[in-house]
Amino acid sequence: MNYWIIKSEPDVYSWDKFVSEGKSVWDGVRNYQARNNLKAMQEGDLALFYHSNIGKEIVGIAQVSHEHYPDPTIPEDPRWVVCEFKPYKKLNKTITLAQLKADERFATLSLIKNSRLSVLPISKEDFDLILELSA
């Protein structure tokens, strides 16, 4: 199993909207590195759902429910892909970016090192540690 961070602006697409819909197609990714991360996702992988720009906090866990396929919002350009996610679990306590930056254990965390990327890998160790912080 692989672990990821997916980012969304909560005023555009929030955790609550995601939960109310029950699933989501993660589309609109137009960065090659983020696209490659989508291509690497496998059904069942878990992803931390991060509210970017507003809040800057990890709020829940999503699960990959369908592996990558061509992005239907741009059918004329086969370079871009989407994955489908479903809600897995809301965190008991959100974890802010400020908390992560202040904790030296996360010095190499992709969310801190490459903050502009919308789809990021995360190690199982960091994933588990974030879940411990949210307990």
Contact map, one row per residue, 1 for C-alpha under 8 A:
111000000000000000000000000000000000000001011100000000000000000000000000000000000000000000000000000000000000000000000000000000000000000
111100000000000000000000000000000000000011001100000000000000000000000000000000000000000000000000000000000000000000000000101100000000000
111110000000000000000000000000000000000000001111000000000000000000000000000000000000000000000000000000000000000000000000111100100000000
011111000000000000000000000000000000000000001111000000000000000000000000000000000000000000000000000000000000000000000011110000000000000
001111100000000000000000000000000000000000000011110000000000000000000000000000000000000000000000000000000000001000000111110000000000000
000111110000000000000000000000000000000000000011110000000000000000000000000000000000000000000000000000000000000000000111000000000000000
000011111000000000000000000000000000000000000000111100000000000000000000000000000000000000000000000000000000000000000110000000000000000
000001111101110000000000000000000000000000000000111100000000000000000000000000000000000000000000000000000000000000000100000000000000000
000000111111110000000000000000000000000000000000001111000000000000000000000000000000000000000000000000000000000000000000000000000000000
000000011111111000000000000000000000000000000000001101000000000000000000000000000000000000000000000000000000000000000000000000000000000
000000001111110000000000000000000000000000000000000001000000000000000000000000000000000000000000000000000000000000000000000000000000000
000000011111110000000000000000000000000000000000000000000000000000000000000000000000000000000000000000000000000000000000000000000000000
000000011111111011000000000000000000000000000000000000000000000000000000000000000000000000000000000000000000000000000000000000000000000
000000011111111111000000000000000000000000000000001000000000000000000000000000000000000000000000000000000000000000000000000000000000000
000000000100111111100000000000000000000000000000101000000011000000000000000000000000000000000000000000000000000000000000000000000000000
000000000000011111110000000000000000000000000000000000000000000000000000000000000000000000000000000000000000000000000000000000000000000
000000000000111111111000000000000000000000000000000000000000000000000000000000000000000000000000000000000000000000000000000000000000000
000000000000111111111111000000000000000000000000000000000000000000000000000000000000011000000000000000000000000000000000000000000000000
000000000000001111111110000000000000000000000000000000000000000000000000000000000000011000000000000000000000000000000000000000000000000
000000000000000111111100000000000000000000000000000000000000000000000000000000000000000000000000000000000000000000000000000000000000000
000000000000000011111111000000000000000000000000000000000000000000000000000000000000000000000000000000000000000000000000000000000000000
000000000000000001111111000000000000000000000000000000000000000000000000000000000000011000000000000000000000000000000000000000000000000
000000000000000001101111100000000000000000000000000000000000000000000000000000000001111000000000000000000000000000000000000000000000000
000000000000000001001111110000000000000000000000000000000000000000000000000000000001110000000000000000000000000000000000000000000000000
000000000000000000000011111000000000000000000000000000000000000000000000000000000111100000000000000000000000000000000000000000000000000
000000000000000000000001111110000000000000000000000000000000000000000000000000000111100000000000000000000000000000000000000000000000000
000000000000000000000000111110000000000000000000000000000000000000000010100000001110000000000000000000000000000000000000000000000000000
000000000000000000000000011111000000000000000000000000000000000000000010100000000100000000000000000000000000000000000000000000000000000
000000000000000000000000011111100110000000000000000000000000000000000000000000011100000000000000000000000000000000000100000000000000000
000000000000000000000000000111110110000000000000000000000000000000000000000000010000000000000000000000000000000000000000000000000000000
000000000000000000000000000011111110000000000000000000000000000000000000000000000000000000000000000000000000000000001000000000000000000
000000000000000000000000000001111111000000000000000000000000000000000000000000000000000000000000000000000000000000000000000000000000000
000000000000000000000000000000111111100000000000000000000000000000000000000000000000000000000000000000000000000000001000000000000000000
000000000000000000000000000011111111110000000000000000000000000000000000000000000000000000000000000000000000000000001111000000000000000
000000000000000000000000000011111111111000000000000000000000000000000000000000011000000000000000000000000000000000000010000000000000000
000000000000000000000000000000011111111100000000000000000000000000000000000000000000000000000000000000000000000000000000000000000000000
000000000000000000000000000000001111111110000000000000000000000000000000000000000000000000000000000000000000000000000011100000000000000
000000000000000000000000000000000111111110000000000000000000000000010000000000001110000000000000000000000000000000000010000000000000000
000000000000000000000000000000000011111110000000000000000000000000110000000000001000000000000000000000000000000000000000000000000000000
000000000000000000000000000000000001111111000000000000000000000000000000000000000000000000000000000000000000000000000000000000000000000
010000000000000000000000000000000000111111101000000000000000000100110000000000000010000000000000000000000000000000000000000000000000000
110000000000000000000000000000000000000111111000000000000000000101100000000000000000000000000000000000000000000000000000000000000000000
000000000000000000000000000000000000000011111000000000000000001111100000000000000000000000000000000000000000000000000000000000000000000
100000000000000000000000000000000000000001111100000000000000001110000000000000000000000000000000000000000000000000000000000000000000000
111100000000000000000000000000000000000011111110000000000000001100000000000000000000000000000000000000000000000000000000000000000000000
111100000000000000000000000000000000000000011111000000000000111100000000000000000000000000000000000000000000000000000000000000000000000
001111000000000000000000000000000000000000001111100000000000111100000000000000000000000000000000000000000000000000000000000000000000000
001111000000000000000000000000000000000000000111110000000111110000000000000000000000000000000000000000000000000000000000000000100000000
000011110000001000000000000000000000000000000011111000000111110000000000000000000000000000000000000000000000000000000000000000000000000
000011110000000000000000000000000000000000000001111100011111000000000000000000000000000000000000000000000000000000000000000000000000000
000000111100011000000000000000000000000000000000111111111110000000000000000000000000000000000000000000000000000000000000000000000000000
000000111100000000000000000000000000000000000000011111111000000000000000000000000000000000000000000000000000000000000000000000000000000
000000001000000000000000000000000000000000000000001111110000000000000000000000000000000000000000000000000000000000000000000000000000000
000000001110000000000000000000000000000000000000001111110000000000000000000000000000000000000000000000000000000000000000000000000000000
000000000000000000000000000000000000000000000000001111111000000000000000000000000000000000000001000000000000000000000000000000000000000
000000000000000000000000000000000000000000000000011111111100000000000000000000000000000000000001100000000000000000000000000000000000000
000000000000000000000000000000000000000000000000011100111110000000000000000000000000000000000111100000000000000000000000000000000000000
000000000000000000000000000000000000000000000001111000011111000000000000000000000000000000100111100000000000000000000000000000000000000
000000000000001000000000000000000000000000000001111000001111100000000000000000000000000001101110000000000000000000000000000000000000000
000000000000001000000000000000000000000000000001110000000111110000000000000000000000001111100100000000000000000000000000000000000000000
000000000000000000000000000000000000000000000111100000000011111000000000000000000000001111100000000000000000000000000000000000000000000
000000000000000000000000000000000000000000000111100000000001111100000000000000000000111110000000000000000000000000000000000000000000000
000000000000000000000000000000000000000000111110000000000000111110000000000000000000111100000000000000000000000000000000000000000000000
000000000000000000000000000000000000000011111110000000000000011111100000000000000011110000000000000000000000000000000000000000000000000
000000000000000000000000000000000000000000110000000000000000001111100000000000000011110000000000000000000000000000000000000000000000000
000000000000000000000000000000000000000001100000000000000000000111110000000000000011100000000000000000000000000000000000000000000000000
000000000000000000000000000000000000001011100000000000000000000111111000000000000111000000000000000000000000000000000000000000000000000
000000000000000000000000000000000000011010000000000000000000000001111100000000001111000000000000000000000000000000000000000000000000000
000000000000000000000000000000000000000000000000000000000000000000111110000000001110000000000000000000000000000000000000000000000000000
000000000000000000000000000000000000000000000000000000000000000000011111001001111100000000000000000000000000000000000000000000000000000
000000000000000000000000001100000000000000000000000000000000000000001111111001011100000000000000000000000000000000000000000000000000000
000000000000000000000000000000000000000000000000000000000000000000000111111000000000000000000000000000000000000000000000000000000000000
000000000000000000000000001100000000000000000000000000000000000000000011111000000000000000000000000000000000000000000000000000000000000
000000000000000000000000000000000000000000000000000000000000000000000011111111010000000000000000000000000000000000000000000000000000000
000000000000000000000000000000000000000000000000000000000000000000000111111111000000000000000000000000000000000000000000000000000000000
000000000000000000000000000000000000000000000000000000000000000000000000011111000000000000000000000000000000000000000000000000000000000
000000000000000000000000000000000000000000000000000000000000000000000000011111110000000000000000000000000000000000000000000000000000000
000000000000000000000000000000000000000000000000000000000000000000000110011111111000000000000000000000000000000000000000000000000000000
000000000000000000000000000000000000000000000000000000000000000000000100000011111000000000000000000000000000000000000000000000000000000
000000000000000000000000000011000010000000000000000000000000000000000110010011111100000000000000000000000000000000000000000000000000000
000000000000000000000000001010000010011000000000000000000000000000011110000001111110000000000000000000000000000000000000000000000000000
000000000000000000000000111110000000010000000000000000000000000000111110000000011111000000000000000000000000000000000000000000000000000
000000000000000000000000111000000000010010000000000000000000000111111000000000001111100000000000000000000000000000000000000000000000000
000000000000000000000011110000000000000000000000000000000000000111110000000000000111110000000000000000000000000000000000000000000000000
000000000000000000000011110000000000000000000000000000000000011111000000000000000011111000000000000000000000000000000000000000000000000
000000000000000001100111000000000000000000000000000000000000011110000000000000000001111100000000000000000000000000000000000000000000000
000000000000000001100110000000000000000000000000000000000001111000000000000000000000111111000000000000000000000000000000000000000000000
000000000000000000000000000000000000000000000000000000000001111000000000000000000000011111000000000000000000000000000000000000000000000
000000000000000000000000000000000000000000000000000000000001110000000000000000000000001111100000000000000000000000000000000000000000000
000000000000000000000000000000000000000000000000000000000011100000000000000000000000001111110000000000000000000000000000000000000000000
000000000000000000000000000000000000000000000000000000000111100000000000000000000000000011111100000000000000000000000000000000000010011
000000000000000000000000000000000000000000000000000000000000000000000000000000000000000001111100000000000000000000000000000000000000011
000000000000000000000000000000000000000000000000000000000010000000000000000000000000000000111110000000000000000000000000000000000000111
000000000000000000000000000000000000000000000000000000001111000000000000000000000000000000111111000000000000000000000000000000000000010
000000000000000000000000000000000000000000000000000000001110000000000000000000000000000000001111101100000000000000000000000000000100110
000000000000000000000000000000000000000000000000000000111100000000000000000000000000000000000111111100000000000000000000000000000000000
000000000000000000000000000000000000000000000000000000011100000000000000000000000000000000000011111110000000000100000000000000000000000
000000000000000000000000000000000000000000000000000000000000000000000000000000000000000000000001111111000000000000000000000000000000000
000000000000000000000000000000000000000000000000000000000000000000000000000000000000000000000011111111100000000000000000000000000000000
000000000000000000000000000000000000000000000000000000000000000000000000000000000000000000000011111111110100000100000000000000000000000
000000000000000000000000000000000000000000000000000000000000000000000000000000000000000000000000111111110110000100000000000000000000000
000000000000000000000000000000000000000000000000000000000000000000000000000000000000000000000000011111110000000000000000000000000000000
000000000000000000000000000000000000000000000000000000000000000000000000000000000000000000000000001111111110000000000000000000000000000
000000000000000000000000000000000000000000000000000000000000000000000000000000000000000000000000000111111110000000000000000000000000000
000000000000000000000000000000000000000000000000000000000000000000000000000000000000000000000000000000111111000000000000000000000000000
000000000000000000000000000000000000000000000000000000000000000000000000000000000000000000000000000110111111100100000000000001000000000
000000000000000000000000000000000000000000000000000000000000000000000000000000000000000000000000000010111111100110000000000000000000000
000000000000000000000000000000000000000000000000000000000000000000000000000000000000000000000000000000001111110110000000000000000000000
000000000000000000000000000000000000000000000000000000000000000000000000000000000000000000000000000000000111111110000000010001000000000
000000000000000000000000000000000000000000000000000000000000000000000000000000000000000000000000000000000001111111100001110000000000000
000010000000000000000000000000000000000000000000000000000000000000000000000000000000000000000000000000000000111111100001000000000000000
000000000000000000000000000000000000000000000000000000000000000000000000000000000000000000000000100110000111111111100000000000000000000
000000000000000000000000000000000000000000000000000000000000000000000000000000000000000000000000000000000011111111100000000000000000000
000000000000000000000000000000000000000000000000000000000000000000000000000000000000000000000000000000000000011111111000000000000000000
000000000000000000000000000000000000000000000000000000000000000000000000000000000000000000000000000000000000011111111100000000000000000
000000000000000000000000000000000000000000000000000000000000000000000000000000000000000000000000000000000000000001111100000000000000000
000000000000000000000000000000101100000000000000000000000000000000000000000000000000000000000000000000000000000001111111000000000000000
000011110000000000000000000010000100000000000000000000000000000000000000000000000000000000000000000000000000000000111111000000000000000
000111100000000000000000000000000110110000000000000000000000000000000000000000000000000000000000000000000000000000001111100000000000000
000111000000000000000000000000000100100000000000000000000000000000000000000000000000000000000000000000000000011000001111110000000000000
011110000000000000000000000000000000100000000000000000000000000000000000000000000000000000000000000000000000010000000011111000000000000
001110000000000000000000000000000000000000000000000000000000000000000000000000000000000000000000000000000000110000000001111101100000000
011000000000000000000000000000000000000000000000000000000000000000000000000000000000000000000000000000000000000000000000111111100000000
011000000000000000000000000000000000000000000000000000000000000000000000000000000000000000000000000000000000000000000000011111110000000
000000000000000000000000000000000000000000000000000000000000000000000000000000000000000000000000000000000000000000000000001111111000000
000000000000000000000000000000000000000000000000000000000000000000000000000000000000000000000000000000000100100000000000011111111100000
001000000000000000000000000000000000000000000001000000000000000000000000000000000000000000000000000000000000000000000000011111111110000
000000000000000000000000000000000000000000000000000000000000000000000000000000000000000000000000000000000000000000000000000111111111000
000000000000000000000000000000000000000000000000000000000000000000000000000000000000000000000000000000000000000000000000000011111111100
000000000000000000000000000000000000000000000000000000000000000000000000000000000000000000000010000000000000000000000000000001111111110
000000000000000000000000000000000000000000000000000000000000000000000000000000000000000000100000000000000000000000000000000000111111111
000000000000000000000000000000000000000000000000000000000000000000000000000000000000000000000000000000000000000000000000000000011111111
000000000000000000000000000000000000000000000000000000000000000000000000000000000000000000001010000000000000000000000000000000001111111
000000000000000000000000000000000000000000000000000000000000000000000000000000000000000000111110000000000000000000000000000000000111111
000000000000000000000000000000000000000000000000000000000000000000000000000000000000000000111000000000000000000000000000000000000011111
